Amino acid sequence: MSERTTAILLIAVVALGAMTGVAAADGDLEVAVDDADGEPTVTVTENGTAVENATVLVEVVDEENESYAGAGEYETDANGSVQLPAAEEDVTVEVTAASGNDTASATVDLEAPDGLELEVDDEDGEPVVTVTDDDEAVANASVNVTVADGENATYAGAGDYETDANGTVTLPAAEEDVTVEVTAGYENDSVSETVELEAPDGLELEVEDTDEEPVVTVTNDDEAVANATVVVALADDAGENASYAGTGEYETDADGTVELPAAEENVTVDVTAEYENETVSETVELTVGEEDEDDEADAGTPFGQLVREFIQGLKDRNSDIGGAVSDFVTENNPGNAPDHAGGPGGPDEADDDEADNETDAPGNGNAPEGVGNGQGGPPDHAGNGDDADDEDGADDEDAEEDEAEEDEDDGDDDEEDDEEEDDEDDDDAGPGNGNGNGPP
C-alpha cells in the first residue's frame, strides 16, 4: 500500500472519531444552571445520571463591560453539581461542562438577588413594616424605628421590634405628621429606609348647601361612615327667639350623609357627629336662600312702589307701555277681588242695589244732571281723538299709576257715597223730565 493511501485512511479514521465524540456530547452529556435562589447551581448529567468530577468552566460573555466573581473552573461533586457565588450585578455567563471526551455548554443570564429589603405601608393609618430576603418574608428580623428630627418631633412608635411569621411589624398611628428612619437587620445584613408618616384624618364632618337644604357628610380617614349619629342643636349664640325645624338626632345613610330641612330664617346651629367612641363638632350658619328673601321683600313693598319699579323697567321699550302697565296693575293689584265676590256690603247690600237700579229705570226718576239733554260733555281726561305724543304717553302712565293707588285707598268710600246719593234721589224722585224718558 502506498504512503498516500495510508495517509488518506488515517485522516478518515480521525474524522470519524471526532464526529462520534460530538454526537455523544450532544446526546448524552448535559449541563443546567438554576439561578432561582440567588446563588446559581450548575448540574451536569449524562443520560439522566449525575456526573461526578466533571469539569465546569464559567466565563463572562462580555468581559469588557461586565464582571462576575464566580468566573473560573470547578469540579462537580457526588451529586454532579457546582455551587456558584451570587452575582453582585446582573451578568451573562457561558458555562461549559466536560466529562471524558464529551462536552456541553449553556449561556445563562445571572440576576443579582434582591437581598434584604423592607417596605413601610402607611395607607391605613397604622404603618406596617414588611421585611423580605430575596423576595421571601423574613421572620424574627430586627426592626428599629427612630425619629429623624428628634429635637422637634416625637413619635410614640419609636423603638425596637421583631417581625412575625409574615415578616411584618405593625406600628402605632402617628398623632402628627413625622419623619422616621426604619432599619431592618437579618443574618449580618441590614437595610434602612426613611419614611414620612402622616397622621390619619380621623372622624370628620362637612355641611354643604347651608343656604338651601343642608347636607351633612361624615367621614373617617376620608371614607364615608354609615350609621354614624348626627345631632343638630341651636348654637349658644343663636338668640332666645331663634328656631330651626331641623334640630334633633339623625343617623347617616350608606353614603355617610344626612339631609336637613331648609332654614326658614337665618340661624346658627351646632352639628355633632359620633362614631366608634369618636366625636367631632362644627358650628354652622344656616341662611335663607336669595329667592326666599326676594319673596319676603316683595310681600312688604307698597303696591305703588311695585308699579313704579315695573314702569322703570319698561323705559327701554320702543312701543307704547300703557297697555303693559294696565295689565300689570290689573294682575297684581292687592285690592282685586275674586270673580265670585259680591259688593262691598255683602250679598244683602247687593240685593238693595238691584232694587235701587229698578227704581232708577228710565222714566221713573230724575235723570242725572247733564244726561239726555245734550249738554253733557266728555270727561275731563278725554282727548281730542288724536294720537297722543310721547309726552302725553308719559303723563298717562303717571295718571294710571296715581289712579291705581287712589282706587285701592278710596274705592270703598266712593261706593258708599254713591249709594247714599242714590237713596236721596229716590226719596225726591218725580216724573222724569229728561229727553231720555222711557215708556210709561
Secondary structure, 3 states (H helix, E strand, C coil): CCHHHHHHHHHHHHHHHHHHHHHHHHHCEEEEEECCCCCCEEEEEECCEECCCCEEEEEECCCCCCCCCCCEEEECCCCCEEECCCCCCCEEEEEEEEECCEEEEEEEEECCCCCEEEEEECCCCCCEEEEEECCEECCCCEEEEEECCCCCCCCCCCEEEECCCCCEEECCCCCCCEEEEEEEEECCEEEEEEEEECCCCCEEEEEECCCCCCEEEEEECCEECCCCEEEEEECCCCCCCCCCCCCEEEECCCCCEEECCCCCCCEEEEEEEEECCEEEEEEEEECCCHHHHHHHHHHCCCHHHHHHHHHHCCCCCCCCCHHHHHHHHHHHCCCCCCCCCCCCCCHHHHHHHHHHHHHCCCCCCCCCCCCCCCCCCCCCCCCCCCCCCHHHHHHHHHHHHHHHHHHHHHHHHHHHHHHHHHHHHHHCCCCCCCCCCCCC
